[in-house]
């Protein structure tokens, strides 16, 4: 979670202000590594569930290693 909030804060001044103020909704979270079959890419993901809105979930995926991080631009066609 710390890595995610650091990256979001670096990319968005608005998020950084919200995070610093801690005016964010509470959520339940779980994280786990995931590997893409046949591609060898590894992602860390976090599943966030809005506690006040049953059934609403947000999946956040981030590169789990340097090889995956370097491969992302190729997957986007860059």
Residue, then its C-alpha position, 0 to 999 in steps of 0.5 A: x500500500x505504501x508503494x502505491x500511495x507514494x507513486x500516486x502522490x508523485x503523479x498527482x498533486x491532488x491525490x497527495x493533498x487528499x492522502x496527507x489530509x487523510x480524508x479518504x474513505x475507509x476500505x478493506x484491502x488484501x494483496x497478493x502476487x500474481x503471475x501471468x501464464x506464459x508471459x512470466x510477468x509478475x504483478x502485485x495486486x490489491x483488491x479494495x472493497x468499499x465498506x459502505x457500498x457492497x459489491x464494489x471492488x477496485x483491483x490495483x495492479x503494479x509491477x511485481x519486479x523490474x522485468x515486468x516494470x520494463x515490459x509494461x511499455x511494450x504491452x501498451x505498444x510504446 
